[in-house]
Amino acid sequence: MTNHNTVLTCSTLSVAITGSGGSGVVTTGQMLLKAIANAGYYGLMARSAGPQIRGGESAVMLRLGSEPVDCLDDRFDVLMALDWLNVSRFAEEIPLTASSLIICDPDAGEMPEAIACHGARSLELPLKKLSGAIDGGRINMIALGVLAELLGLPETSILTVVETALAPKGREIVDASRLCISRGYSTEKNAGLEQTLTPVASPAKRWNISGNEASGLGAIRGGVRFVAAYPITPASEILEWLAPSLEKVGGSLLQAEDELASINMIIGGSFGGVPSLTATSGPGLSLMMEGLGLAVTSETPVVVTNVMRGGPSTGIPTKSEQSDLNIALYGFHGDAPHLVLGALNIRDCTFVTDWGVRLAEQFQTVAIILSDQSQGQARSVIDPPPMAPACKGRRTARPDTQEYRRYALTEDGISPMAIPGTSGGAYTADGLEHNEKGTPSSMSLDHQQQLDKRLGKLTGLDPTENWAESRGSGKIAIITWGSSSGAAFEAGRRLEAGGQSARVIAVRLLCPLPGTLMTASLEGVDRILVVEQNHGGQFFHYLRALNLLPDNAEMLARPGPLPIRPGEIMARVSEWS
């Protein structure tokens, strides 16, 4: 055992755990996050895996603190390596420095150069021997005890988590895991390491939730009661969470044979009067475009939650990228006004999905909700998310309406929708252009009026303060959206602490983007940096197309799979000064 008398002191702490398939890396991270939540801290746990379909090496990356955590830090304080098998695949995702600490087993072999090159301190613990001395012992449970003690978590709190999580596996496994954790605690104490975090005065009731689970909850809050979808990484967990949850509120979920079927199923469900949703990723969204055009033309409200991944084509299914913005905005053929919203963080996945469902129902149109792998498959300890603002709901036709006109040219562009079976409410709903009654028409006047109707109802949307979240002030503005928001906000806080003021604007309502509000939020700004995780700067060019950026605006745009980190944004802004 190498002894390093070291104190790790910080307001947040970042820990990475790596190991080969079957070593229990993800289980260890999940248990540690639960214990962190029980102790009253906030936390974020991202996970990474190789390109294999199942099994294989994996890594979890945690960051915890006494304030909300919405992004990974620039570096990791601790790396717990259960073994070294293929760990080099994660080296770029786990940046280390000379002040980082690597905990590893001396029997695991030589540390890979991709890890050793950082010059981090190392602590060798006989993890394998310690677990082998316990009947049924597991190396990841020894590691869990070591990390829990290093973080200053009470042993009773981690044991409670283990009891709950492993109870279904039987008493023998629970008892063996408890012994391993206790051994890990005592081993850590003997290593001479101490770690301090800002104490939590009184643990508050917080949620431990993934972005996909949060999106599912938002769908139910918004009123969704029918879901049809085809599983696809990284969106499948939304469906897994919704399947039993919908039943509890009288709804149902149907696994379709493909994405084409799923979009048409939810159009049918919504046409029948039931708020409906599907969940997918980029390749699935591509297949849905024709169906979504039908929903826009027939003014049938539907919601698509798109959990983005690296593209194009099959791309990198297990990694994150904000590269589906263009298809969400422009993928429809013809003029097809619709809604596009983006969640700013895991907590916001609930709010934005809830709000998107309500808006789709009120404005009788398509809402595409953008999340991504770094949100959807990550877990976070959060305060309970707020409810979305109340909307007017779907405007429905009354029975026996005289000369019912489904697509009547109303003042606000929203016309009453007859639910099947409504007396006197029969109408044609297909993909053809139509007149006010729904009768197919190729007349130029009908086409012009219906185009104006579909566009006008959305331009009348009043997003109030929910269109974006803005923090800070100054003559420098950082504009961003989606999962890059956490890093941007943290960069803004750090710049402020260093004496350089910057305002950060993270946009939720991407389409229709309220240009007047955006212009007002940029009043007095001299320099603008647009931050996003894609190769082409899709959001930057979208803002340019809307004439919302000055000529000297710049972009920080790069693809995944590596997340954009606060220090990267700070370095770019600091170049200006």
ChimeraX attribute file (.defattr): number of C-alpha atoms within 10 A of each C-alpha:
attribute: neighborCount
match mode: 1-to-1
recipient: residues
	/A:1	12
	/A:2	11
	/A:3	13
	/A:4	14
	/A:5	9
	/A:6	13
	/A:7	12
	/A:8	17
	/A:9	13
	/A:10	13
	/A:11	12
	/A:12	19
	/A:13	22
	/A:14	23
	/A:15	23
	/A:16	24
	/A:17	27
	/A:18	29
	/A:19	23
	/A:20	19
	/A:21	14
	/A:22	12
	/A:23	19
	/A:24	20
	/A:25	27
	/A:26	22
	/A:27	15
	/A:28	20
	/A:29	25
	/A:30	18
	/A:31	21
	/A:32	25
	/A:33	26
	/A:34	23
	/A:35	23
	/A:36	25
	/A:37	23
	/A:38	22
	/A:39	19
	/A:40	19
	/A:41	27
	/A:42	26
	/A:43	29
	/A:44	27
	/A:45	29
	/A:46	23
	/A:47	22
	/A:48	23
	/A:49	20
	/A:50	18
	/A:51	13
	/A:52	10
	/A:53	9
	/A:54	9
	/A:55	12
	/A:56	16
	/A:57	25
	/A:58	24
	/A:59	26
	/A:60	24
	/A:61	24
	/A:62	28
	/A:63	23
	/A:64	26
	/A:65	21
	/A:66	16
	/A:67	14
	/A:68	15
	/A:69	24
	/A:70	27
	/A:71	27
	/A:72	24
	/A:73	23
	/A:74	18
	/A:75	18
	/A:76	23
	/A:77	25
	/A:78	26
	/A:79	24
	/A:80	24
	/A:81	24
	/A:82	24
	/A:83	23
	/A:84	19
	/A:85	18
	/A:86	16
	/A:87	20
	/A:88	15
	/A:89	16
	/A:90	20
	/A:91	14
	/A:92	12
	/A:93	17
	/A:94	26
	/A:95	17
	/A:96	23
	/A:97	16
	/A:98	12
	/A:99	15
	/A:100	21
	/A:101	22
	/A:102	23
	/A:103	21
	/A:104	22
	/A:105	22
	/A:106	17
	/A:107	13
	/A:108	16
	/A:109	11
	/A:110	10
	/A:111	19
	/A:112	14
	/A:113	10
	/A:114	13
	/A:115	21
	/A:116	15
	/A:117	12
	/A:118	14
	/A:119	14
	/A:120	18
	/A:121	16
	/A:122	18
	/A:123	18
	/A:124	16
	/A:125	23
	/A:126	17
	/A:127	28
	/A:128	20
	/A:129	13
	/A:130	17
	/A:131	24
	/A:132	14
	/A:133	11
	/A:134	14
	/A:135	14
	/A:136	15
	/A:137	23
	/A:138	23
	/A:139	24
	/A:140	29
	/A:141	28
	/A:142	29
	/A:143	30
	/A:144	26
	/A:145	29
	/A:146	26
	/A:147	24
	/A:148	22
	/A:149	24
	/A:150	19
	/A:151	19
	/A:152	15
	/A:153	17
	/A:154	14
	/A:155	16
	/A:156	11
	/A:157	17
	/A:158	25
	/A:159	20
	/A:160	15
	/A:161	18
	/A:162	23
	/A:163	17
	/A:164	11
	/A:165	15
	/A:166	15
	/A:167	14
	/A:168	10
	/A:169	9
	/A:170	10
	/A:171	12
	/A:172	13
	/A:173	19
	/A:174	21
	/A:175	18
	/A:176	17
	/A:177	28
	/A:178	22
	/A:179	22
	/A:180	29
	/A:181	30
	/A:182	21
	/A:183	21
	/A:184	27
	/A:185	22
	/A:186	13
	/A:187	21
	/A:188	21
	/A:189	14
	/A:190	11
	/A:191	18
	/A:192	13
	/A:193	16
	/A:194	17
	/A:195	14
	/A:196	15
	/A:197	17
	/A:198	13
	/A:199	14
	/A:200	13
	/A:201	8
	/A:202	9
	/A:203	12
	/A:204	14
	/A:205	12
	/A:206	17
	/A:207	18
	/A:208	21
	/A:209	20
	/A:210	25
	/A:211	29
	/A:212	32
	/A:213	24
	/A:214	26
	/A:215	32
	/A:216	29
	/A:217	22
	/A:218	26
	/A:219	33
	/A:220	22
	/A:221	19
	/A:222	28
	/A:223	18
	/A:224	26
	/A:225	22
	/A:226	25
	/A:227	28
	/A:228	26
	/A:229	28
	/A:230	21
	/A:231	21
	/A:232	19
	/A:233	19
	/A:234	27
	/A:235	27
	/A:236	19
	/A:237	21
	/A:238	27
	/A:239	26
	/A:240	15
	/A:241	16
	/A:242	24
	/A:243	19
	/A:244	13
	/A:245	17
	/A:246	21
	/A:247	13
	/A:248	10
	/A:249	12
	/A:250	9
	/A:251	20
	/A:252	17
	/A:253	21
	/A:254	16
	/A:255	15
	/A:256	17
	/A:257	12
	/A:258	16
	/A:259	25
	/A:260	19
	/A:261	17
	/A:262	25
	/A:263	32
	/A:264	19
	/A:265	22
	/A:266	28
	/A:267	27
	/A:268	16
	/A:269	21
	/A:270	24
	/A:271	22
	/A:272	15
	/A:273	17
	/A:274	21
	/A:275	28
	/A:276	29
	/A:277	30
	/A:278	27
	/A:279	31
	/A:280	26
	/A:281	26
	/A:282	28
	/A:283	19
	/A:284	20
	/A:285	25
	/A:286	18
	/A:287	15
	/A:288	22
	/A:289	18
	/A:290	17
	/A:291	21
	/A:292	29
	/A:293	22
	/A:294	20
	/A:295	28
	/A:296	22
	/A:297	23
	/A:298	24
	/A:299	25
	/A:300	26
	/A:301	31
	/A:302	30
	/A:303	32
	/A:304	27
	/A:305	28
	/A:306	26
	/A:307	32
	/A:308	29
	/A:309	29
	/A:310	24
	/A:311	20
	/A:312	11
	/A:313	10
	/A:314	10
	/A:315	12
	/A:316	17
	/A:317	23
	/A:318	20
	/A:319	25
	/A:320	29
	/A:321	28
	/A:322	32
	/A:323	26
	/A:324	26
	/A:325	22
	/A:326	13
	/A:327	13
	/A:328	25
	/A:329	18
	/A:330	13
	/A:331	18
	/A:332	20
	/A:333	10
	/A:334	8
	/A:335	13
	/A:336	21
	/A:337	25
	/A:338	27
	/A:339	23
	/A:340	22
	/A:341	27
	/A:342	29
	/A:343	27
	/A:344	26
	/A:345	25
	/A:346	30
	/A:347	25
	/A:348	22
	/A:349	31
	/A:350	29
	/A:351	25
	/A:352	29
	/A:353	32
	/A:354	28
	/A:355	25
	/A:356	29
	/A:357	32
	/A:358	28
	/A:359	27
	/A:360	25
	/A:361	29
	/A:362	17
	/A:363	28
	/A:364	29
	/A:365	27
	/A:366	29
	/A:367	29
	/A:368	29
	/A:369	28
	/A:370	28
	/A:371	35
	/A:372	31
	/A:373	29
	/A:374	31
	/A:375	32
	/A:376	29
	/A:377	27
	/A:378	22
	/A:379	27
	/A:380	29
	/A:381	28
	/A:382	22
	/A:383	14
	/A:384	13
	/A:385	16
	/A:386	12
	/A:387	14
	/A:388	19
	/A:389	14
	/A:390	11
	/A:391	15
	/A:392	10
	/A:393	16
	/A:394	20
	/A:395	15
	/A:396	15
	/A:397	19
	/A:398	16
	/A:399	14
	/A:400	11
	/A:401	13
	/A:402	9
	/A:403	9
	/A:404	21
	/A:405	21
	/A:406	25
	/A:407	24
	/A:408	18
	/A:409	17
	/A:410	11
	/A:411	10
	/A:412	15
	/A:413	20
	/A:414	22
	/A:415	23
	/A:416	18
	/A:417	23
	/A:418	24
	/A:419	18
	/A:420	13
	/A:421	10
	/A:422	15
	/A:423	13
	/A:424	16
	/A:425	22
	/A:426	16
	/A:427	16
	/A:428	13
	/A:429	21
	/A:430	15
	/A:431	15
	/A:432	15
	/A:433	18
	/A:434	22
	/A:435	21
	/A:436	17
	/A:437	16
	/A:438	20
	/A:439	16
	/A:440	16
	/A:441	14
	/A:442	11
	/A:443	11
	/A:444	8
	/A:445	11
	/A:446	16
	/A:447	15
	/A:448	10
	/A:449	16
	/A:450	20
	/A:451	16
	/A:452	14
	/A:453	21
	/A:454	26
	/A:455	17
	/A:456	16
	/A:457	20
	/A:458	21
	/A:459	15
	/A:460	12
	/A:461	13
	/A:462	10
	/A:463	16
	/A:464	10
	/A:465	9
	/A:466	15
	/A:467	21
	/A:468	22
	/A:469	15
	/A:470	17
	/A:471	14
	/A:472	15
	/A:473	18
	/A:474	17
	/A:475	15
	/A:476	22
	/A:477	28
	/A:478	28
	/A:479	25
	/A:480	28
	/A:481	28
	/A:482	25
	/A:483	29
	/A:484	25
	/A:485	27
	/A:486	22
	/A:487	26
	/A:488	30
	/A:489	27
	/A:490	21
	/A:491	23
	/A:492	27
	/A:493	19
	/A:494	17
	/A:495	21
	/A:496	16
	/A:497	10
	/A:498	9
	/A:499	8
	/A:500	17
	/A:501	17
	/A:502	25
	/A:503	25
	/A:504	27
	/A:505	23
	/A:506	27
	/A:507	24
	/A:508	24
	/A:509	21
	/A:510	24
	/A:511	20
	/A:512	19
	/A:513	21
	/A:514	18
	/A:515	13
	/A:516	9
	/A:517	14
	/A:518	18
	/A:519	12
	/A:520	9
	/A:521	17
	/A:522	22
	/A:523	11
	/A:524	12
	/A:525	15
	/A:526	13
	/A:527	20
	/A:528	23
	/A:529	22
	/A:530	25
	/A:531	25
	/A:532	30
	/A:533	26
	/A:534	22
	/A:535	14
	/A:536	14
	/A:537	21
	/A:538	19
	/A:539	24
	/A:540	22
	/A:541	15
	/A:542	17
	/A:543	17
	/A:544	14
	/A:545	10
	/A:546	10
	/A:547	12
	/A:548	16
	/A:549	21
	/A:550	13
	/A:551	10
	/A:552	9
	/A:553	16
	/A:554	17
	/A:555	20
	/A:556	20
	/A:557	20
	/A:558	19
	/A:559	19
	/A:560	20
	/A:561	21
	/A:562	16
	/A:563	22
	/A:564	26
	/A:565	19
	/A:566	24
	/A:567	18
	/A:568	14
	/A:569	22
	/A:570	17
	/A:571	12
	/A:572	14
	/A:573	22
	/A:574	10
	/A:575	7
	/A:576	8
	/A:577	6
